[in-house]
Amino acid sequence: MRYLQSHNIASIKKGTTNPDEYILFMAHWDHLGILDGGEVGEDIISNGAVDNATGVAAILEFAKRFSEVDTQRSIMFLAVTLEESGLLGSEYFAQYPPIELSNVVAGFNYDGILPTGLTNDMVVVGYGASELEDLLEDELSKSGRYINPDPNPEKGYFYRSDHISFAKKGVPVLYADGGFDLVEGGKEAGIKIEENYRLDAYHGVADEYNESWNLDGLDQSIDTIFNISNELANSTKWPNWYEGNEFKAIRDASRINK
């Protein structure tokens, strides 16, 4: 048995008028590394370019954008470790947070954004959870786009990424992935990209960056979430979980006497 040490990495940009209220961006920076069982000379490094270098790139882009504007609320950028080992980094952070999680207005998680072109939709993993989806729907409607509910709810992806550690503490979180309905190619082309990734690259050595990647869809997703989060960061809104959601009572209790 080996014991290793790893780290979560967090940065905060303080708000101007409500610095104790936070908008949270998160992505896991770890991946699988060297795989067992390879032949001599064979590539055995699982780089994790999609899962989750795309997510890390997204939060770095958010950090760049928010560094150029002032916001009333604070912004936290969080890269968590050991997601691939069972969400250990986010679980630790949520268990021992350096800030009060009841003061986190909303969280946005990025985990494995496929390199696609522009899309007509955005997929919400765990669709039907919180009022953040209302904000997303309003923003998408401005450009004639729409929310695509999680196409694979039976796989439980909502409970398999880092935002769930914060949801369990009551923090409303949105896990909005890239879309499947491509502007060029439609749903059939988008689903084919997803299927090919799952079959050929997911958690494997083929998950590598390629200069042929079309990153327009990732840029589009970042633009959308930036607009939502920037609005929240300069408002007094406190989005909550929908009535009947399993995390709403936790959130309500945490906000009592605030």
Phi and psi restraints in degrees (value plus and minus 20) as a CYANA .aco file:
   2 ARG   PHI    -135.6   -95.6
   2 ARG   PSI     123.9   163.9
   3 TYR   PHI    -133.5   -93.5
   3 TYR   PSI     102.8   142.8
   4 LEU   PHI    -140.1  -100.1
   4 LEU   PSI     139.5   179.5
   5 GLN   PHI    -136.4   -96.4
   5 GLN   PSI     115.6   155.6
   6 SER   PHI    -155.7  -115.7
   6 SER   PSI     155.5   195.5
   7 HIS   PHI    -158.9  -118.9
   7 HIS   PSI     122.1   162.1
   8 ASN   PHI    -103.9   -63.9
   8 ASN   PSI     130.8   170.8
   9 ILE   PHI    -147.7  -107.7
   9 ILE   PSI     104.8   144.8
  10 ALA   PHI    -153.1  -113.1
  10 ALA   PSI     127.4   167.4
  11 SER   PHI    -159.7  -119.7
  11 SER   PSI     126.4   166.4
  12 ILE   PHI    -147.9  -107.9
  12 ILE   PSI     112.9   152.9
  13 LYS   PHI    -124.7   -84.7
  13 LYS   PSI      99.4   139.4
  14 LYS   PHI     -92.9   -52.9
  14 LYS   PSI     118.8   158.8
  15 GLY   PHI     -96.1   -56.1
  15 GLY   PSI     142.5   182.5
  16 THR   PHI    -103.8   -63.8
  16 THR   PSI     -58.9   -18.9
  17 THR   PHI    -138.8   -98.8
  17 THR   PSI     -45.3    -5.3
  18 ASN   PHI    -149.3  -109.3
  18 ASN   PSI      44.4    84.4
  19 PRO   PHI     -87.9   -47.9
  19 PRO   PSI     -35.5     4.5
  20 ASP   PHI    -111.5   -71.5
  20 ASP   PSI     -14.6    25.4
  21 GLU   PHI    -130.6   -90.6
  21 GLU   PSI     118.6   158.6
  22 TYR   PHI    -148.9  -108.9
  22 TYR   PSI     123.9   163.9
  23 ILE   PHI    -126.0   -86.0
  23 ILE   PSI     111.5   151.5
  24 LEU   PHI    -133.9   -93.9
  24 LEU   PSI     110.7   150.7
  25 PHE   PHI    -134.3   -94.3
  25 PHE   PSI     114.4   154.4
  26 MET   PHI    -158.3  -118.3
  26 MET   PSI     131.1   171.1
  27 ALA   PHI    -180.0  -140.0
  27 ALA   PSI     129.0   169.0
  28 HIS   PHI    -111.8   -71.8
  28 HIS   PSI     116.5   156.5
  29 TRP   PHI    -116.5   -76.5
  29 TRP   PSI     -29.7    10.3
  30 ASP   PHI    -105.6   -65.6
  30 ASP   PSI     142.4   182.4
  31 HIS   PHI    -168.4  -128.4
  31 HIS   PSI    -181.7  -141.7
  32 LEU   PHI    -105.9   -65.9
  32 LEU   PSI     -44.7    -4.7
  33 GLY   PHI      53.9    93.9
  33 GLY   PSI    -153.1  -113.1
  34 ILE   PHI    -103.3   -63.3
  34 ILE   PSI     107.6   147.6
  35 LEU   PHI    -110.9   -70.9
  35 LEU   PSI     132.6   172.6
  36 ASP   PHI    -105.1   -65.1
  36 ASP   PSI     134.6   174.6
  37 GLY   PHI      69.9   109.9
  37 GLY   PSI     -10.0    30.0
  38 GLY   PHI    -102.4   -62.4
  38 GLY   PSI     137.7   177.7
  39 GLU   PHI    -101.0   -61.0
  39 GLU   PSI     138.8   178.8
  40 VAL   PHI     -80.8   -40.8
  40 VAL   PSI     109.2   149.2
  41 GLY   PHI      66.7   106.7
  41 GLY   PSI     -28.5    11.5
  42 GLU   PHI    -104.2   -64.2
  42 GLU   PSI     125.8   165.8
  43 ASP   PHI     -88.7   -48.7
  43 ASP   PSI      96.9   136.9
  44 ILE   PHI    -142.3  -102.3
  44 ILE   PSI      -3.2    36.8
  45 ILE   PHI    -117.5   -77.5
  45 ILE   PSI     100.6   140.6
  46 SER   PHI    -114.2   -74.2
  46 SER   PSI      80.0   120.0
  47 ASN   PHI     -96.5   -56.5
  47 ASN   PSI     -51.6   -11.6
  48 GLY   PHI      52.6    92.6
  48 GLY   PSI      25.1    65.1
  49 ALA   PHI     -84.7   -44.7
  49 ALA   PSI     -64.7   -24.7
  50 VAL   PHI     -98.8   -58.8
  50 VAL   PSI     -67.7   -27.7
  51 ASP   PHI    -132.1   -92.1
  51 ASP   PSI      63.4   103.4
  52 ASN   PHI    -164.9  -124.9
  52 ASN   PSI      21.2    61.2
  53 ALA   PHI     -82.8   -42.8
  53 ALA   PSI     -49.1    -9.1
  54 THR   PHI     -85.1   -45.1
  54 THR   PSI     -60.2   -20.2
  55 GLY   PHI     -85.8   -45.8
  55 GLY   PSI     -61.9   -21.9
  56 VAL   PHI     -84.6   -44.6
  56 VAL   PSI     -62.5   -22.5
  57 ALA   PHI     -79.7   -39.7
  57 ALA   PSI     -57.5   -17.5
  58 ALA   PHI     -83.8   -43.8
  58 ALA   PSI     -67.6   -27.6
  59 ILE   PHI     -90.1   -50.1
  59 ILE   PSI     -48.6    -8.6
  60 LEU   PHI     -86.8   -46.8
  60 LEU   PSI     -57.5   -17.5
  61 GLU   PHI     -86.9   -46.9
  61 GLU   PSI     -60.7   -20.7
  62 PHE   PHI     -81.4   -41.4
  62 PHE   PSI     -61.3   -21.3
  63 ALA   PHI     -81.3   -41.3
  63 ALA   PSI     -60.9   -20.9
  64 LYS   PHI     -83.0   -43.0
  64 LYS   PSI     -66.4   -26.4
  65 ARG   PHI     -85.3   -45.3
  65 ARG   PSI     -63.1   -23.1
  66 PHE   PHI     -94.6   -54.6
  66 PHE   PSI     -38.3     1.7
  67 SER   PHI     -90.0   -50.0
  67 SER   PSI     -37.0     3.0
  68 GLU   PHI    -118.4   -78.4
  68 GLU   PSI     -22.4    17.6
  69 VAL   PHI    -155.9  -115.9
  69 VAL   PSI     133.5   173.5
  70 ASP   PHI    -111.3   -71.3
  70 ASP   PSI     124.8   164.8
  71 THR   PHI    -151.3  -111.3
  71 THR   PSI     130.4   170.4
  72 GLN   PHI     -89.9   -49.9
  72 GLN   PSI     -59.0   -19.0
  73 ARG   PHI    -116.5   -76.5
  73 ARG   PSI     140.4   180.4
  74 SER   PHI     -99.3   -59.3
  74 SER   PSI     137.1   177.1
  75 ILE   PHI    -141.1  -101.1
  75 ILE   PSI     109.8   149.8
  76 MET   PHI    -132.8   -92.8
  76 MET   PSI     112.7   152.7
  77 PHE   PHI    -132.9   -92.9
  77 PHE   PSI     101.0   141.0
  78 LEU   PHI    -147.9  -107.9
  78 LEU   PSI      99.2   139.2
  79 ALA   PHI    -126.4   -86.4
  79 ALA   PSI      93.8   133.8
  80 VAL   PHI    -121.2   -81.2
  80 VAL   PSI     133.6   173.6
  81 THR   PHI    -123.1   -83.1
  81 THR   PSI     146.0   186.0
  82 LEU   PHI      39.4    79.4
  82 LEU   PSI      11.8    51.8
  83 GLU   PHI     -83.5   -43.5
  83 GLU   PSI     -61.5   -21.5
  84 GLU   PHI     -89.6   -49.6
  84 GLU   PSI     -31.8     8.2
  85 SER   PHI    -121.3   -81.3
  85 SER   PSI      -9.0    31.0
  86 GLY   PHI      94.8   134.8
  86 GLY   PSI      12.4    52.4
  87 LEU   PHI      42.2    82.2
  87 LEU   PSI      10.1    50.1
  88 LEU   PHI     -87.4   -47.4
  88 LEU   PSI     -58.1   -18.1
  89 GLY   PHI     -86.3   -46.3
  89 GLY   PSI     -66.9   -26.9
  90 SER   PHI     -88.6   -48.6
  90 SER   PSI     -55.2   -15.2
  91 GLU   PHI     -83.7   -43.7
  91 GLU   PSI     -61.3   -21.3
  92 TYR   PHI     -84.8   -44.8
  92 TYR   PSI     -64.7   -24.7
  93 PHE   PHI     -81.5   -41.5
  93 PHE   PSI     -63.6   -23.6
  94 ALA   PHI     -88.6   -48.6
  94 ALA   PSI     -48.2    -8.2
  95 GLN   PHI     -98.9   -58.9
  95 GLN   PSI     -52.9   -12.9
  96 TYR   PHI    -149.1  -109.1
  96 TYR   PSI      44.2    84.2
  97 PRO   PHI     -95.1   -55.1
  97 PRO   PSI     124.7   164.7
  98 PRO   PHI    -100.0   -60.0
  98 PRO   PSI     -26.9    13.1
  99 ILE   PHI    -151.3  -111.3
  99 ILE   PSI     146.0   186.0
 100 GLU   PHI     -96.0   -56.0
 100 GLU   PSI     100.4   140.4
 101 LEU   PHI     -86.9   -46.9
 101 LEU   PSI     -41.9    -1.9
 102 SER   PHI     -86.1   -46.1
 102 SER   PSI     -37.0     3.0
 103 ASN   PHI    -114.7   -74.7
 103 ASN   PSI     -18.0    22.0
 104 VAL   PHI    -103.7   -63.7
 104 VAL   PSI      94.3   134.3
 105 VAL   PHI     -87.1   -47.1
 105 VAL   PSI     -63.9   -23.9
 106 ALA   PHI    -184.1  -144.1
 106 ALA   PSI     133.4   173.4
 107 GLY   PHI    -143.1  -103.1
 107 GLY   PSI     127.9   167.9
 108 PHE   PHI    -148.4  -108.4
 108 PHE   PSI     102.8   142.8
 109 ASN   PHI    -127.5   -87.5
 109 ASN   PSI     116.8   156.8
 110 TYR   PHI    -141.4  -101.4
 110 TYR   PSI     102.9   142.9
 111 ASP   PHI    -170.0  -130.0
 111 ASP   PSI      79.5   119.5
 112 GLY   PHI      54.2    94.2
 112 GLY   PSI      51.2    91.2
 113 ILE   PHI    -114.3   -74.3
 113 ILE   PSI      96.6   136.6
 114 LEU   PHI     -88.1   -48.1
 114 LEU   PSI     123.9   163.9
 115 PRO   PHI     -96.7   -56.7
 115 PRO   PSI      75.6   115.6
 116 THR   PHI    -142.7  -102.7
 116 THR   PSI     148.6   188.6
 117 GLY   PHI     -95.9   -55.9
 117 GLY   PSI    -188.0  -148.0
 118 LEU   PHI     -81.3   -41.3
 118 LEU   PSI     127.3   167.3
 119 THR   PHI    -145.3  -105.3
 119 THR   PSI     137.3   177.3
 120 ASN   PHI    -107.4   -67.4
 120 ASN   PSI     -26.2    13.8
 121 ASP   PHI    -160.0  -120.0
 121 ASP   PSI     151.7   191.7
 122 MET   PHI    -154.4  -114.4
 122 MET   PSI     116.3   156.3
 123 VAL   PHI    -105.2   -65.2
 123 VAL   PSI     110.2   150.2
 124 VAL   PHI    -125.8   -85.8
 124 VAL   PSI      91.7   131.7
 125 VAL   PHI     -95.9   -55.9
 125 VAL   PSI     108.3   148.3
 126 GLY   PHI      56.2    96.2
 126 GLY   PSI      18.1    58.1
 127 TYR   PHI     -75.0   -35.0
 127 TYR   PSI     122.4   162.4
 128 GLY   PHI      72.2   112.2
 128 GLY   PSI       5.1    45.1
 129 ALA   PHI    -121.7   -81.7
 129 ALA   PSI     -67.7   -27.7
 130 SER   PHI    -163.9  -123.9
 130 SER   PSI     148.4   188.4
 131 GLU   PHI     -89.3   -49.3
 131 GLU   PSI     -30.1     9.9
 132 LEU   PHI     -81.6   -41.6
 132 LEU   PSI     -47.6    -7.6
 133 GLU   PHI     -87.4   -47.4
 133 GLU   PSI     -52.0   -12.0
 134 ASP   PHI     -84.5   -44.5
 134 ASP   PSI     -62.1   -22.1
 135 LEU   PHI     -84.4   -44.4
 135 LEU   PSI     -60.5   -20.5
 136 LEU   PHI     -84.9   -44.9
 136 LEU   PSI     -63.8   -23.8
 137 GLU   PHI     -81.6   -41.6
 137 GLU   PSI     -62.5   -22.5
 138 ASP   PHI     -82.3   -42.3
 138 ASP   PSI     -62.5   -22.5
 139 GLU   PHI     -87.7   -47.7
 139 GLU   PSI     -63.0   -23.0
 140 LEU   PHI     -84.9   -44.9
 140 LEU   PSI     -56.2   -16.2
 141 SER   PHI     -84.1   -44.1
 141 SER   PSI     -43.0    -3.0
 142 LYS   PHI     -83.8   -43.8
 142 LYS   PSI     -45.9    -5.9
 143 SER   PHI    -136.6   -96.6
 143 SER   PSI      -1.5    38.5
 144 GLY   PHI      53.1    93.1
 144 GLY   PSI       1.9    41.9
 145 ARG   PHI    -120.9   -80.9
 145 ARG   PSI     156.3   196.3
 146 TYR   PHI    -170.2  -130.2
 146 TYR   PSI     142.5   182.5
 147 ILE   PHI    -102.5   -62.5
 147 ILE   PSI     113.4   153.4
 148 ASN   PHI    -126.5   -86.5
 148 ASN   PSI      89.2   129.2
 149 PRO   PHI     -76.5   -36.5
 149 PRO   PSI     130.1   170.1
 150 ASP   PHI     -63.2   -23.2
 150 ASP   PSI      95.1   135.1
 151 PRO   PHI     -95.9   -55.9
 151 PRO   PSI     -31.5     8.5
 152 ASN   PHI    -150.3  -110.3
 152 ASN   PSI      38.0    78.0
 153 PRO   PHI     -82.7   -42.7
 153 PRO   PSI     -46.4    -6.4
 154 GLU   PHI     -86.7   -46.7
 154 GLU   PSI     -37.4     2.6
 155 LYS   PHI    -104.9   -64.9
 155 LYS   PSI     -28.2    11.8
 156 GLY   PHI      46.1    86.1
 156 GLY   PSI      12.5    52.5
 157 TYR   PHI     -81.1   -41.1
 157 TYR   PSI     -48.7    -8.7
 158 PHE   PHI     -80.7   -40.7
 158 PHE   PSI     -49.0    -9.0
 159 TYR   PHI    -118.1   -78.1
 159 TYR   PSI     -12.3    27.7
 160 ARG   PHI    -140.1  -100.1
 160 ARG   PSI      -4.9    35.1
 161 SER   PHI    -151.3  -111.3
 161 SER   PSI     147.9   187.9
 162 ASP   PHI     -82.6   -42.6
 162 ASP   PSI     -46.8    -6.8
 163 HIS   PHI     -80.2   -40.2
 163 HIS   PSI     -43.8    -3.8
 164 ILE   PHI     -84.9   -44.9
 164 ILE   PSI     -48.6    -8.6
 165 SER   PHI     -83.1   -43.1
 165 SER   PSI     -52.2   -12.2
 166 PHE   PHI    -105.1   -65.1
 166 PHE   PSI     -55.1   -15.1
 167 ALA   PHI     -78.7   -38.7
 167 ALA   PSI     -58.8   -18.8
 168 LYS   PHI     -84.3   -44.3
 168 LYS   PSI     -39.0     1.0
 169 LYS   PHI    -116.6   -76.6
 169 LYS   PSI     -17.1    22.9
 170 GLY   PHI      79.9   119.9
 170 GLY   PSI     -28.9    11.1
 171 VAL   PHI     -90.9   -50.9
 171 VAL   PSI     103.3   143.3
 172 PRO   PHI     -86.0   -46.0
 172 PRO   PSI     109.3   149.3
 173 VAL   PHI    -152.4  -112.4
 173 VAL   PSI     129.0   169.0
 174 LEU   PHI    -141.0  -101.0
 174 LEU   PSI     103.9   143.9
 175 TYR   PHI    -132.0   -92.0
 175 TYR   PSI      66.0   106.0
 176 ALA   PHI    -124.1   -84.1
 176 ALA   PSI      95.6   135.6
 177 ASP   PHI    -112.0   -72.0
 177 ASP   PSI     153.4   193.4
 178 GLY   PHI     -82.9   -42.9
 178 GLY   PSI     144.7   184.7
 179 GLY   PHI    -109.4   -69.4
 179 GLY   PSI     152.1   192.1
 180 PHE   PHI    -129.9   -89.9
 180 PHE   PSI     -41.8    -1.8
 181 ASP   PHI    -108.2   -68.2
 181 ASP   PSI      69.6   109.6
 182 LEU   PHI     -94.2   -54.2
 182 LEU   PSI     122.6   162.6
 183 VAL   PHI     -80.2   -40.2
 183 VAL   PSI     -59.2   -19.2
 184 GLU   PHI    -130.4   -90.4
 184 GLU   PSI      80.3   120.3
 185 GLY   PHI      99.4   139.4
 185 GLY   PSI     -39.6     0.4
 186 GLY   PHI      49.7    89.7
 186 GLY   PSI    -184.0  -144.0
 187 LYS   PHI     -86.8   -46.8
 187 LYS   PSI     -55.7   -15.7
 188 GLU   PHI     -80.3   -40.3
 188 GLU   PSI     -64.2   -24.2
 189 ALA   PHI     -87.6   -47.6
 189 ALA   PSI     -60.5   -20.5
 190 GLY   PHI     -85.2   -45.2
 190 GLY   PSI     -62.9   -22.9
 191 ILE   PHI     -85.4   -45.4
 191 ILE   PSI     -55.0   -15.0
 192 LYS   PHI     -85.1   -45.1
 192 LYS   PSI     -60.0   -20.0
 193 ILE   PHI     -80.9   -40.9
 193 ILE   PSI     -65.3   -25.3
 194 GLU   PHI     -83.7   -43.7
 194 GLU   PSI     -64.7   -24.7
 195 GLU   PHI     -84.0   -44.0
 195 GLU   PSI     -62.3   -22.3
 196 ASN   PHI     -84.0   -44.0
 196 ASN   PSI     -59.1   -19.1
 197 TYR   PHI     -84.4   -44.4
 197 TYR   PSI     -66.0   -26.0
 198 ARG   PHI     -82.4   -42.4
 198 ARG   PSI     -57.8   -17.8
 199 LEU   PHI     -98.5   -58.5
 199 LEU   PSI     -57.9   -17.9
 200 ASP   PHI    -125.8   -85.8
 200 ASP   PSI     -46.2    -6.2
 201 ALA   PHI    -147.4  -107.4
 201 ALA   PSI     -48.1    -8.1
 202 TYR   PHI     -75.2   -35.2
 202 TYR   PSI     102.7   142.7
 203 HIS   PHI      35.6    75.6
 203 HIS   PSI      15.2    55.2
 204 GLY   PHI    -156.9  -116.9
 204 GLY   PSI     158.5   198.5
 205 VAL   PHI     -91.7   -51.7
 205 VAL   PSI     -37.2     2.8
 206 ALA   PHI     -99.6   -59.6
 206 ALA   PSI     -24.5    15.5
 207 ASP   PHI    -101.5   -61.5
 207 ASP   PSI      52.1    92.1
 208 GLU   PHI    -143.8  -103.8
 208 GLU   PSI     133.2   173.2
 209 TYR   PHI     -90.2   -50.2
 209 TYR   PSI     121.6   161.6
 210 ASN   PHI    -152.4  -112.4
 210 ASN   PSI     115.9   155.9
 211 GLU   PHI     -84.7   -44.7
 211 GLU   PSI     -34.3     5.7
 212 SER   PHI    -100.8   -60.8
 212 SER   PSI     -26.6    13.4
 213 TRP   PHI     -77.4   -37.4
 213 TRP   PSI     119.0   159.0
 214 ASN   PHI    -118.3   -78.3
 214 ASN   PSI      91.3   131.3
 215 LEU   PHI    -119.4   -79.4
 215 LEU   PSI      -8.6    31.4
 216 ASP   PHI     -80.7   -40.7
 216 ASP   PSI     -56.5   -16.5
 217 GLY   PHI     -86.6   -46.6
 217 GLY   PSI     -58.3   -18.3
 218 LEU   PHI     -86.1   -46.1
 218 LEU   PSI     -63.9   -23.9
 219 ASP   PHI     -79.0   -39.0
 219 ASP   PSI     -61.6   -21.6
 220 GLN   PHI     -82.3   -42.3
 220 GLN   PSI     -63.0   -23.0
 221 SER   PHI     -84.7   -44.7
 221 SER   PSI     -62.2   -22.2
 222 ILE   PHI     -83.5   -43.5
 222 ILE   PSI     -63.4   -23.4
 223 ASP   PHI     -77.1   -37.1
 223 ASP   PSI     -64.8   -24.8
 224 THR   PHI     -83.5   -43.5
 224 THR   PSI     -69.4   -29.4
 225 ILE   PHI     -89.8   -49.8
 225 ILE   PSI     -52.4   -12.4
 226 PHE   PHI     -81.8   -41.8
 226 PHE   PSI     -62.9   -22.9
 227 ASN   PHI     -81.9   -41.9
 227 ASN   PSI     -62.7   -22.7
 228 ILE   PHI     -85.7   -45.7
 228 ILE   PSI     -68.4   -28.4
 229 SER   PHI     -89.7   -49.7
 229 SER   PSI     -54.9   -14.9
 230 ASN   PHI     -86.0   -46.0
 230 ASN   PSI     -57.9   -17.9
 231 GLU   PHI     -83.3   -43.3
 231 GLU   PSI     -65.1   -25.1
 232 LEU   PHI     -83.4   -43.4
 232 LEU   PSI     -57.5   -17.5
 233 ALA   PHI     -89.7   -49.7
 233 ALA   PSI     -33.1     6.9
 234 ASN   PHI    -143.5  -103.5
 234 ASN   PSI      11.7    51.7
 235 SER   PHI    -157.0  -117.0
 235 SER   PSI    -198.0  -158.0
 236 THR   PHI    -131.1   -91.1
 236 THR   PSI      -5.0    35.0
 237 LYS   PHI     -89.9   -49.9
 237 LYS   PSI     123.7   163.7
 238 TRP   PHI    -148.6  -108.6
 238 TRP   PSI      63.1   103.1
 239 PRO   PHI     -79.9   -39.9
 239 PRO   PSI     126.7   166.7
 240 ASN   PHI    -146.6  -106.6
 240 ASN   PSI     153.3   193.3
 241 TRP   PHI     -90.4   -50.4
 241 TRP   PSI     134.2   174.2
 242 TYR   PHI     -87.0   -47.0
 242 TYR   PSI     134.3   174.3
 243 GLU   PHI     -76.0   -36.0
 243 GLU   PSI     115.4   155.4
 244 GLY   PHI      71.1   111.1
 244 GLY   PSI     -31.9     8.1
 245 ASN   PHI     -90.4   -50.4
 245 ASN   PSI     125.4   165.4
 246 GLU   PHI     -85.6   -45.6
 246 GLU   PSI     -38.2     1.8
 247 PHE   PHI    -122.1   -82.1
 247 PHE   PSI     -24.4    15.6
 248 LYS   PHI     -85.8   -45.8
 248 LYS   PSI     -62.1   -22.1
 249 ALA   PHI     -82.7   -42.7
 249 ALA   PSI     -55.5   -15.5
 250 ILE   PHI     -85.3   -45.3
 250 ILE   PSI     -63.6   -23.6
 251 ARG   PHI     -83.7   -43.7
 251 ARG   PSI     -67.0   -27.0
 252 ASP   PHI     -79.3   -39.3
 252 ASP   PSI     -62.9   -22.9
 253 ALA   PHI     -85.5   -45.5
 253 ALA   PSI     -57.2   -17.2
 254 SER   PHI     -90.6   -50.6
 254 SER   PSI     -42.9    -2.9
 255 ARG   PHI    -115.7   -75.7
 255 ARG   PSI     -22.8    17.2
 256 ILE   PHI     -81.6   -41.6
 256 ILE   PSI     114.6   154.6
 257 ASN   PHI      50.2    90.2
 257 ASN   PSI      -6.4    33.6
